[in-house]
Amino acid sequence: MFDRLKKAFSEFIKTISEKELSEKDLRKEIRRLELMLISNDVAVEVARNITKTISGELLGTRVRRFTDISMLIKQVLEQKLREFLLADKKIDLIAITKERRRANVDELRKGNEWRPYVVLFLGPNGSGKTTTIAKLAYLAKKNDLSPVLVASDTFRAGAIEQLEKHAKNIGVPIIKRPYGSDPASVAYDAISHAKARKKDLVLIDTAGRLGTNVDLMEEMKKIARVSKPDLKILVADALSGNDLVIQAREFNENVGVDGNILTKVDADVKGGAALTLTYITNAPILYIGIGQKYSDLIPFDSNWFIKKILG
């Protein structure tokens, strides 16, 4: 996991720590690091920002006065990685939903209506969006919360049946309508259902955007307007490579992204997707998918990620 990104950083640190490099050679090594980062799924903007910071530290300081150059660079990298990963901007979905439930109980006593916590999921086909929603429902149920699954993907053949199967396996309700139904109306009905039955969490599945399908993106906007979600989560595939930049940027610009979930992390040998995702969306990663089981969804820990790639 993340082997190639770890190798890129370790080789760079080793090279500049063990050799007396001229300024020209140092700039060459920094440029080489930038290219290695880009080749490992780090967005160009992110790679340039990281190497610019390193360059400023090394070229603007008499680094040979330091007894441990490798430690200096690790400290610079760790600080920069924490910045890009939005380490201080965490979202605990389970804790937030439990807080909403406590608030709802108080509101009911005052004669006000129940307000479930609504999450809208975005992402292209193949990103693992539907399975991730099921994993979150499983996690919510384990934490004594009552989730509702919403089949607002009324376009893709088999999408409703797939979510329905997950709902049955986990033992949670699903709100669905026939294929071709208005996805926004399905979401609206689901929220009404959750209000009436005092459900804690509404998890809305949506159609994956394909290429430049403008109509489908407009549907995403409509679902967001109608459902007024508390949180919009982009589900992204760690193995999607350069496509991730385009996908993340377009979803963020058109619908808005509050948080991310990165899937297939267990198969990601590069590691740059996490940095790219948070940079493009300016939103933190909430969870990562590490397998196919419902329990294979864990909270993202930026300290763990940094340790994995810097050692």
GUDRENPA-340224 format. One line per 10 residues: number of its first residue (from 1); for each residue x, y, z of N, C-alpha, C. Coordinates in steps of 0.1 Angstrom, whole numbers, plus 2048, in hexadecimal, padded with zeros to 3 digits. Layout:
// residues N
NUM = X:Y:Z:X:Y:Z:X:Y:Z  ...
***
This chain:
// residues 311
1 = 808:7F4:800:800:800:800:809:80D:800  807:815:7F6:80E:822:7F5:81D:820:7F3  821:814:7EE:830:811:7ED:837:81B:7E4  831:81F:7D9:839:827:7CF:83B:835:7D4  830:83B:7DB:832:848:7E0:83C:848:7EC  83C:83E:7F4:846:83D:7FF:854:83C:7F9  855:834:7EE:862:833:7E8:867:840:7E2  85E:848:7DC:862:855:7D6:868:85E:7E1  861:85F:7EC:866:867:7F7:873:862:7FD  873:855:800:87F:850:806:88C:851:7FE
11 = 88A:84F:7F1:896:851:7E8:89A:85F:7E7  891:868:7E7:895:877:7E7:89C:87A:7F4  897:876:7FF:89D:879:80C:8AB:873:80D  8AC:867:809:8B9:860:809:8C3:867:800  8BF:86B:7F4:8C8:872:7EB:8CE:87F:7F0  8C5:887:7F5:8CA:895:7FA:8D1:894:808  8CE:889:80F:8D4:888:81C:8E3:882:81C  8E5:87A:812:8F2:873:811:8FC:879:808  8F8:883:800:901:889:7F6:902:898:7F8  90E:89D:7F5:910:8AB:7F5:90C:8B0:7E7
21 = 900:8B6:7E6:8FB:8BA:7D9:8FD:8C9:7D7  900:8CC:7CB:900:8DA:7C7:8F2:8DF:7C6  8F0:8EC:7C5:8E3:8F2:7C4:8DC:8ED:7B7  8E4:8EB:7AC:8DF:8E6:7A0:8DA:8D8:7A1  8E2:8D0:7A8:8DE:8C2:7AA:8D2:8C0:7B3  8D2:8C9:7BD:8C6:8C9:7C6:8B9:8CC:7BF  8BA:8D6:7B6:8AE:8DA:7AF:8AA:8CE:7A6  8B4:8C7:7A0:8B1:8BC:797:8AA:8B1:79F  8AE:8AE:7AC:8A8:8A4:7B4:89A:8A7:7B8  898:8B4:7BB:88B:8B9:7BE:881:8B7:7B2
31 = 886:8BA:7A7:87E:8B9:79B:87B:8AA:798  884:8A2:79B:882:893:799:877:88E:7A3  878:893:7AF:86D:890:7B9:860:894:7B4  85F:8A0:7AF:852:8A5:7AA:84C:89C:79F  855:898:796:850:88E:78B:84C:881:791  853:87C:79B:850:870:7A1:842:871:7A9  840:87C:7AF:833:87E:7B6:827:87E:7AC  829:885:7A1:81F:886:796:81C:878:791  827:870:78F:825:862:789:81E:859:793  81D:85D:7A0:817:855:7AA:809:85B:7AE
41 = 802:861:7A5:7F5:866:7A6:7F3:873:7AF  7FE:879:7B1:7FD:886:7B8:7FB:891:7AE  7F0:899:7B0:7ED:8A3:7A6:7F9:8AD:7A4  7FA:8B2:798:805:8BA:794:806:8C6:79E  7FB:8CC:7A1:7FB:8D8:7AA:801:8D4:7B8  7FD:8C8:7BD:801:8C4:7CA:810:8C1:7CA  815:8B9:7BF:823:8B6:7BE:82B:8C2:7BE  827:8CC:7B6:82F:8D9:7B5:82F:8E0:7C2  824:8E0:7C9:824:8E7:7D6:82D:8E1:7E0  82D:8D3:7E1:836:8CC:7EA:844:8CF:7E7
51 = 848:8CD:7DA:856:8CF:7D7:85B:8DD:7D8  851:8E7:7D6:855:8F5:7D8:858:8F8:7E6  851:8F1:7EF:853:8F3:7FE:861:8ED:801  864:8E1:7FC:870:8DB:7FF:87C:8E3:7FA  87A:8E8:7ED:884:8F0:7E7:887:8FD:7F0  87D:903:7F5:87F:90F:7FD:886:90C:80A  884:900:810:88A:8FC:81C:899:8F9:819  89C:8F2:80F:8AA:8EE:80C:8B2:8F8:806  8AD:900:7FC:8B5:90A:7F5:8B6:917:7FD  8AC:919:806:8AC:926:80D:8B3:925:81B
61 = 8B8:919:81E:8BF:917:82B:8CC:910:829  8D5:913:831:8E2:90C:831:8E0:8FE:837  8DA:8F5:830:8D6:8E8:835:8E2:8E0:83B  8EE:8E3:836:8F9:8DA:83B:8FC:8DD:84A  8F6:8E8:84F:8F8:8EB:85D:8EF:8E1:866  8E6:8DB:860:8DD:8D2:867:8E4:8C4:868  8E3:8BD:873:8EA:8B1:875:8E2:8A5:86E  8D5:8A7:86C:8CD:89D:866:8C4:8A3:85B  8C9:8A3:84F:8C1:8A8:844:8B4:8A0:841  8B5:893:843:8A9:88B:841:89E:88E:84A
71 = 8A1:891:857:897:895:860:891:8A2:85D  899:8AC:858:894:8B9:853:889:8B7:848  88D:8AF:83E:884:8AD:833:877:8A6:837  879:89C:840:86D:895:845:863:89E:84C  869:8A7:854:861:8B1:85B:859:8BA:851  860:8BE:847:85A:8C7:83D:84F:8C0:835  852:8B3:831:848:8AB:82A:83C:8A8:833  83F:8A5:83F:833:8A1:848:82A:8AD:84A  830:8B9:84B:828:8C5:84D:820:8C8:840  826:8C6:835:81F:8C9:828:814:8BF:825
81 = 817:8B2:828:80D:8A7:826:801:8A9:82F  803:8AD:83B:7F8:8B0:845:7F0:8BC:83F  7F6:8C5:839:7EF:8D1:834:7E6:8CC:828  7EC:8C4:81F:7E4:8C0:813:7D9:8B6:817  7DB:8AE:821:7D1:8A4:826:7C6:8AA:82F  7C8:8B7:831:7BE:8BE:83A:7BC:8B7:847  7C8:8B4:84D:7C8:8AC:859:7C0:8B1:865  7BF:8BF:865:7B7:8C5:870:7A8:8C7:86D  7A4:8C2:861:796:8C4:85D:78F:8B6:85C  78D:8B0:868:787:8A3:868:778:8A3:869
91 = 772:899:863:763:897:864:760:889:869  75A:888:874:756:87B:87A:748:879:878  744:872:86D:736:871:869:72E:86A:874  733:860:87A:72B:859:884:729:862:890  733:869:895:731:872:8A0:727:87E:89D  728:883:891:71F:88E:88C:711:889:88C  70F:87C:887:701:877:886:6FB:874:894  704:870:89D:6FF:86D:8AB:6FB:87B:8B2  703:885:8AF:700:892:8B4:6F3:897:8AE  6F0:895:8A2:6E3:899:89B:6D8:891:8A2
101 = 6DA:884:8A5:6CF:87D:8AB:6CC:882:8B9  6D6:886:8C1:6D4:88C:8CE:6CC:899:8CC  6D0:8A1:8C2:6C9:8AD:8C0:6BA:8AB:8BC  6B8:8A0:8B4:6AA:89D:8AF:6A1:899:8BB  6A7:892:8C4:69F:88E:8D0:69A:89B:8D7  6A3:8A4:8D9:69F:8B1:8DF:695:8B8:8D7  697:8B8:8CA:68D:8BF:8C1:67F:8B9:8C2  67F:8AC:8C3:672:8A5:8C3:66A:8AA:8D0  671:8AB:8DB:66B:8B0:8E7:665:8BE:8E6  66B:8C6:8DD:666:8D3:8DA:65B:8D3:8CF
111 = 658:8C8:8CA:64D:8C7:8C0:652:8C9:8B2  660:8C9:8B0:665:8CA:8A3:668:8BD:89C  66A:8BD:88F:66C:8B1:887:67A:8AB:889  67A:89E:886:687:897:886:68F:89A:879  69C:89D:87B:6A4:8A0:86F:6AF:896:86E  6AE:88C:865:6B9:883:863:6C5:889:85D  6D0:883:85F:6DD:888:859:6DD:883:84B  6DE:88B:841:6DD:887:833:6EB:888:82C  6EF:87D:826:6FC:87D:81F:6F9:879:810  6FE:882:807:6FE:880:7F9:70B:87B:7F4
121 = 70B:870:7ED:717:86A:7E8:719:86D:7D9  725:871:7D5:728:874:7C7:734:86B:7C3  736:86A:7B6:741:862:7B1:73E:85B:7A4  748:859:79C:747:852:78F:744:843:791  73E:83E:786:73C:82F:786:749:828:788  749:81E:790:755:816:793:75D:81A:79E  759:825:7A5:761:82A:7B0:75E:822:7BD  754:81A:7BD:750:812:7C9:746:81A:7D2  73F:823:7CC:736:82B:7D3:72B:823:7DA  724:81B:7D3:719:813:7D9:71E:80A:7E4
131 = 729:803:7E2:72E:7FA:7ED:732:803:7F9  738:80E:7F6:73C:817:801:730:81C:80A  725:81F:803:719:823:80A:715:817:813  715:80B:80E:711:7FF:816:71B:7FE:822  728:800:820:731:7FF:82B:72E:80A:836  72B:816:832:727:820:83B:71B:81D:843  711:817:83C:705:813:843:708:808:84D  711:7FF:849:715:7F4:853:71C:7FB:85F  724:804:85D:72B:80B:868:721:813:870  718:819:86A:70E:821:872:706:818:87B
141 = 702:80C:875:6FA:803:87D:701:7FD:888  70E:7FB:886:717:7F6:891:718:800:89C  716:80C:899:717:817:8A3:709:81B:8A8  6FF:812:8A7:6F2:814:8AC:6EA:820:8A5  6EE:822:899:6E6:82C:891:6DD:825:887  6D3:82C:882:6C9:826:879:6CB:82D:86B  6D2:826:862:6D3:82C:855:6C8:828:84B  6C6:830:841:6BD:82D:836:6C5:82E:829  6C4:824:820:6CB:825:813:6C1:82A:809  6C7:832:800:6BE:839:7F6:6C3:836:7E8
151 = 6BB:82F:7E0:6BF:82B:7D2:6BC:836:7C8  6C3:841:7C8:6C1:84C:7BF:6C9:84B:7B2  6D0:83F:7B0:6D5:83C:7A3:6CB:834:79C  6C3:83B:794:6B8:835:78D:6BB:834:77E  6C8:835:77B:6CD:834:76D:6D4:827:76A  6DE:824:772:6E7:818:76F:6E0:80B:772  6E0:803:768:6D9:7F5:769:6E0:7EE:775  6D7:7E9:77E:6DC:7E1:789:6E0:7E8:795  6E0:7F6:794:6E4:7FE:7A0:6DA:7FC:7AC  6CD:7FC:7A9:6C3:7FB:7B4:6C4:7ED:7BA
161 = 6C6:7E3:7B2:6C7:7D5:7B7:6D3:7D4:7C0  6DE:7DA:7BB:6EB:7D9:7C3:6E9:7DF:7D1  6E3:7EB:7D1:6E1:7F2:7DE:6D7:7EA:7E7  6CD:7E5:7E0:6C3:7DD:7E7:6C9:7D1:7EE  6D2:7CA:7E7:6D9:7BE:7EC:6E1:7C2:7F9  6E8:7CD:7F8:6F0:7D2:803:6E6:7D5:80F  6DB:7DB:80D:6D2:7DF:817:6CD:7D2:81E  6CA:7C8:816:6C5:7BB:81C:6D0:7B5:824  6DC:7B5:81F:6E7:7AE:826:6EA:7B5:834  6E9:7C2:834:6EC:7CA:840:6E0:7CB:849
171 = 6D4:7CA:844:6C8:7CB:84C:6C4:7D9:84E  6C4:7E1:843:6BF:7EF:844:6B5:7F2:839  6AD:7FB:83B:6A2:7FE:831:6A8:805:825  6A2:804:819:6A6:80B:80D:69A:811:807  69B:81D:802:691:824:7FB:694:824:7EC  68B:81F:7E4:68E:81E:7D5:682:821:7CD  684:823:7C1:679:825:7B7:67D:81E:7AA  675:81C:7A0:678:815:794:683:81D:78C  68A:816:784:694:81C:77B:68D:827:773  694:832:771:68F:83D:769:688:847:772
181 = 686:844:77F:680:84E:788:689:85A:78A  683:865:78E:68B:871:791:693:86E:79E  6A1:86E:79D:6A9:86B:7A8:6A7:874:7B4  6A4:881:7B1:6A2:88B:7BC:696:887:7C4  68B:883:7BD:67F:87F:7C4:681:873:7CD  68A:86A:7C9:68D:85E:7D1:694:863:7DE  69D:86C:7DD:6A4:871:7E8:69A:879:7F1  691:881:7EC:687:888:7F4:67E:87E:7FC  67A:874:7F5:671:86A:7FB:679:863:807  686:860:805:68E:859:80F:68F:862:81B
191 = 691:86F:819:693:878:825:686:879:82C  67B:87A:825:66E:87A:82B:66B:86D:833  66F:862:82E:66E:855:835:676:855:842  683:85A:841:68C:85B:84C:686:864:857  680:86F:853:67A:878:85D:66E:872:864  666:86B:85C:65A:865:862:65D:859:86C  668:852:868:66B:846:870:677:849:879  67B:855:87A:686:859:883:693:851:881  697:851:874:6A4:84A:871:6AF:855:872  6BB:850:875:6C6:859:878:6CD:85E:86C
201 = 6CF:855:862:6D8:858:857:6D2:854:84A  6D3:85D:840:6CE:85B:832:6DA:85B:829  6DC:84F:822:6E8:84E:81A:6E3:84D:80B  6E6:857:803:6E0:858:7F6:6EA:854:7EB  6E7:849:7E4:6F0:844:7D9:6EB:84C:7CD  6F5:84F:7C4:6F2:856:7B8:6F9:84F:7AC  6F4:854:7A0:6FA:84E:794:709:853:792  711:84B:78D:71F:84F:78A:720:857:77E  727:862:77E:728:86A:772:731:864:768  72D:864:75C:735:85E:751:73B:868:748
211 = 748:86A:747:74E:873:73E:749:881:73F  743:886:734:73E:894:734:72F:894:734  729:88B:73B:71A:88A:73C:715:896:744  712:8A1:73D:70D:8AD:744:6FF:8AA:74A  6F7:8A3:744:6E9:8A0:749:6EA:899:757  6F3:890:758:6F5:888:764:6FA:891:76F  703:89A:76C:708:8A4:776:6FD:8AD:77A  6F4:8B1:771:6E9:8B9:775:6E0:8B2:77F  6DE:8A5:77D:6D6:89D:786:6DC:89D:794  6EA:89D:795:6F0:89D:7A2:6ED:8AA:7A9
221 = 6ED:8B5:7A1:6EA:8C2:7A7:6DC:8C3:7AC  6D3:8BD:7A4:6C5:8BD:7A8:6C3:8B5:7B5  6C9:8A9:7B6:6C8:8A1:7C2:6CD:8A9:7CE  6D8:8B0:7CC:6DD:8B8:7D7:6D4:8C3:7DB  6CD:8CA:7D1:6C4:8D4:7D5:6B8:8CF:7DC  6B3:8C4:7D8:6A7:8BE:7DE:6AA:8B8:7EC  6B5:8B0:7ED:6B7:8A9:7F9:6BE:8B2:804  6C4:8BD:800:6CB:8C6:809:6D4:8BE:813  6DD:8B7:80E:6E5:8AE:816:6EE:8B5:820  6F0:8AF:82C:6F8:8B4:836:707:8B3:832
231 = 709:8A8:82A:717:8A5:826:717:89F:818  720:8A4:80F:721:89E:802:72F:898:801  72F:88B:7FF:73B:883:7FF:73F:87E:7F1  74B:880:7ED:750:87B:7E0:757:86E:7E3  753:863:7DC:759:856:7DD:762:855:7D1  76F:853:7D4:779:853:7C9:782:846:7CA  785:841:7BE:78E:835:7BD:79C:839:7BE  7A4:833:7C7:7B2:836:7C9:7BA:832:7BC  7B4:829:7B4:7BC:824:7A8:7B8:82C:79B  7B0:837:79D:7AB:83D:790:7B6:846:789
241 = 7C1:848:78F:7CC:84F:789:7C9:85D:786  7CD:862:77A:7CB:870:776:7BC:874:775  7B3:86A:773:7A5:86D:772:7A0:873:77F  7A7:870:78A:7A2:875:797:7A1:884:797  7AB:88B:792:7AB:899:792:79F:89F:78B  79C:89A:77F:790:89E:777:783:89B:77F  782:88F:784:776:88B:78B:773:894:797  77E:895:7A0:77C:89C:7AC:779:8AB:7A9  780:8B1:7A0:77E:8BF:79D:770:8C2:798  76B:8B9:78F:75D:8BC:789:752:8B9:793
251 = 753:8AF:79B:749:8AD:7A5:749:8B9:7AF  755:8BD:7B3:756:8C8:7BD:751:8D5:7B7  754:8D8:7AB:750:8E5:7A5:741:8E5:7A2  73B:8D9:79E:72D:8D9:79A:724:8D6:7A6  727:8CE:7AF:71E:8CA:7BA:724:8CE:7C8  731:8CE:7C9:737:8D1:7D6:73A:8C4:7DE  746:8C4:7E4:74A:8B8:7EB:74E:8BD:7F9  748:8B6:804:74B:8B9:812:755:8B0:818  756:8A3:812:75F:899:817:761:88F:80D  76B:886:80E:76F:87C:805:770:86E:80B
261 = 76E:864:803:771:857:807:779:851:7FC  785:84B:7FF:78E:846:7F5:78D:836:7F6  789:830:7EB:787:822:7EA:793:81B:7E4  794:80E:7E6:79E:805:7E0:7AC:809:7E5  7AD:80E:7F1:7BA:813:7F6:7C3:807:7F8  7BE:7FB:7FB:7C6:7EF:7FE:7CE:7EB:7F1  7C9:7EF:7E5:7D0:7EC:7D9:7D8:7F7:7D3  7D9:802:7DB:7E0:80E:7D6:7EE:80E:7D9  7F7:80C:7D0:805:80B:7D2:80C:819:7D0  804:822:7CA:80A:830:7C8:808:839:7D4
271 = 7FC:83B:7D8:7F9:843:7E4:7F6:852:7E2  7F8:857:7D5:7F6:865:7D3:7E7:869:7D2  7DE:860:7D1:7D0:863:7CF:7CB:86B:7DB  7CF:868:7E7:7CA:86E:7F3:7CD:87D:7F3  7DA:880:7EF:7DE:88E:7EF:7D7:896:7E4  7D5:890:7D8:7CE:896:7CD:7BF:899:7D1  7B9:88F:7D7:7AB:890:7DA:7A8:89C:7E4  7B0:89D:7EF:7AD:8A7:7F8:7B1:8B5:7F3  7BB:8B6:7EA:7BF:8C2:7E4:7B5:8C8:7DB  7B0:8BF:7D2:7A6:8C4:7C8:799:8C8:7CE
281 = 794:8C0:7D8:787:8C3:7DE:787:8CC:7EA  793:8CE:7EF:795:8D5:7FC:78C:8D0:807  78B:8C3:807:782:8BC:811:78A:8AF:816  788:8AC:822:790:8A1:828:78B:893:824  793:889:825:78F:87B:823:78A:876:830  77D:871:830:777:86C:83C:77B:85D:83E  77A:855:834:77C:847:835:784:842:829  78A:836:82B:791:82F:820:78B:821:81F  78A:81C:813:785:80E:811:791:805:80F  792:7FA:817:79E:7F2:816:79A:7E3:813
291 = 78E:7E1:80D:78A:7D3:80A:77C:7D3:806  777:7C7:804:769:7C5:7FF:75F:7C2:80A  763:7BF:816:75A:7BC:821:754:7C9:826  748:7C8:82C:741:7D4:832:74A:7DB:83C  752:7D3:843:75A:7D9:84E:767:7DF:848  769:7DE:83B:776:7E3:835:775:7F2:832  770:7FA:83B:76F:808:83A:774:80E:847  77F:816:846:785:81B:853:787:82A:852  786:831:85D:789:83F:85D:797:842:858  798:84D:850:7A5:851:84B:7AD:858:855
301 = 7B9:854:857:7C2:85A:861:7CE:860:85A  7CF:86E:859:7DA:874:852:7E7:870:858  7E8:86F:865:7F5:86B:86B:7F9:85D:867  7F0:854:865:7F3:846:860:7F8:847:852  7F1:84F:84A:7F5:851:83C:803:856:83B  806:861:842:813:867:842:81E:85D:846  81B:856:850:825:84C:855:827:841:84B  81D:83D:844:81E:833:83A:828:837:82F  828:844:82B:830:848:81F:83D:84E:823  83E:853:830:84B:859:834:853:850:83D
311 = 84C:845:842:853:83C:84B:855:841:859
***
